Amino acid sequence: MGQVVKVRPGFARNYLLPQKKALRATKENLAYFEKQRVQLEAQNLARRSEAEQVAKKVDGISVVVIRQAGESGQLYGSVSARDIAEGVTAAGFTVSRGQVVLDKAIKTLGLYKLRLVLHPEVSVQITVNVAQSAEEAEMQAKGVDPIRLAQEAAAREAAAAAASAGAGEGGEPSA
């Protein structure tokens, strides 16, 4: 914060100056900024300490997101940063969707570790549990994969059906 840099004229004119992200490096502006610097640093320190206090409370929480999915665990759609922010807000912490860092899209059921950036210098890790129902979410939280259980049960039923069908066909030949 407060560095004097040289940038292209168009970048300064079209972006930095209109967005109030920079000032021209004149003597008046340099003096003005030095006066404001102490206040800006104090505000930044206050925001950071507030974010650190919130981080202690939020760190490690688990958010459950209920979504519809196919039999293979593929979601119909995806889970967005807005959905996760709403889940964290429902847990009692105010978070905007811009603070949720999604490295890749969430398109399958399961547990995902994500980062929340509460301040540029403070971030925390949360767990997002994407499930089809609250019961499945509890199973996933315990480490049980409900999709694999359903597939194994279906395979056992198919094997039992094939065994009973095979026993009925292998009878004595009729004359």
Backbone hydrogen bonds, N-H to C=O, Kabsch-Sander energy under -0.5 kcal/mol:
donor,donor_aa,acceptor,acceptor_aa,energy
5,V,3,Q,-0.7
7,V,5,V,-0.5
12,A,8,R,-2.0
13,R,9,P,-2.8
14,N,10,G,-2.9
15,Y,11,F,-1.8
16,L,11,F,-2.0
17,L,12,A,-2.6
19,Q,15,Y,-2.0
20,K,17,L,-1.2
21,K,16,L,-2.3
22,A,16,L,-1.0
26,T,24,R,-2.2
30,L,26,T,-2.6
31,A,27,K,-2.1
32,Y,28,E,-2.5
33,F,29,N,-2.7
34,E,30,L,-2.0
35,K,31,A,-1.5
36,Q,32,Y,-1.9
37,R,33,F,-2.2
38,V,34,E,-0.7
39,Q,35,K,-0.5
40,L,36,Q,-2.6
41,E,37,R,-2.7
42,A,38,V,-2.1
43,Q,39,Q,-2.5
44,N,40,L,-2.4
45,L,41,E,-2.2
46,A,42,A,-2.2
47,R,43,Q,-2.5
48,R,44,N,-2.4
49,S,45,L,-2.4
50,E,46,A,-2.2
51,A,47,R,-2.4
52,E,48,R,-2.3
53,Q,49,S,-1.8
54,V,50,E,-2.1
55,A,51,A,-2.3
56,K,52,E,-1.6
57,K,53,Q,-1.0
58,V,54,V,-2.5
59,D,55,A,-2.4
60,G,125,Q,-2.8
61,I,58,V,-2.2
63,V,127,T,-3.0
65,V,63,V,-0.5
65,V,129,N,-2.8
67,R,65,V,-0.5
67,R,131,A,-2.7
70,G,74,Q,-3.0
73,G,70,G,-1.4
75,L,107,K,-2.8
76,Y,68,Q,-2.0
77,G,75,L,-1.3
79,V,106,I,-2.2
80,S,78,S,-0.6
84,I,80,S,-1.8
85,A,81,A,-2.5
86,E,82,R,-2.2
87,G,83,D,-1.9
88,V,84,I,-2.4
89,T,85,A,-2.3
90,A,86,E,-2.2
91,A,87,G,-1.2
92,G,89,T,-1.3
93,F,88,V,-1.8
95,V,93,F,-0.6
99,Q,96,S,-1.4
100,V,97,R,-0.9
101,V,99,Q,-0.5
101,V,115,R,-2.6
102,L,100,V,-0.8
103,D,101,V,-0.7
106,I,79,V,-0.8
107,K,105,A,-0.8
109,L,73,G,-2.1
110,G,130,V,-2.3
112,Y,128,V,-2.4
114,L,112,Y,-0.5
114,L,126,I,-2.7
115,R,101,V,-0.9
116,L,124,V,-2.8
117,V,99,Q,-3.0
118,L,116,L,-0.9
118,L,122,V,-1.3
119,H,122,V,-1.9
122,V,119,H,-1.9
124,V,116,L,-2.4
126,I,114,L,-2.9
127,T,61,I,-2.5
128,V,112,Y,-3.3
129,N,63,V,-3.4
129,N,127,T,-0.5
130,V,110,G,-3.0
130,V,128,V,-0.7
131,A,65,V,-2.2
131,A,129,N,-0.6
137,A,133,S,-2.0
138,E,134,A,-2.0
139,M,135,E,-2.1
140,Q,136,E,-2.8
141,A,137,A,-2.2
142,K,138,E,-1.5
143,G,139,M,-0.6
143,G,140,Q,-1.1
144,V,139,M,-2.4
149,L,145,D,-2.0
150,A,146,P,-2.1
151,Q,147,I,-2.4
152,E,148,R,-2.6
153,A,149,L,-2.4
154,A,150,A,-2.3
155,A,151,Q,-2.2
156,R,152,E,-2.3
157,E,153,A,-2.4
158,A,154,A,-2.4
159,A,155,A,-2.3
160,A,156,R,-2.6
161,A,157,E,-2.5
162,A,158,A,-2.4
163,A,159,A,-2.3
164,S,160,A,-2.3
165,A,161,A,-2.2
166,G,162,A,-2.3
167,A,163,A,-1.8
168,G,164,S,-1.4
169,E,165,A,-1.3
170,G,166,G,-1.4
171,G,168,G,-0.6
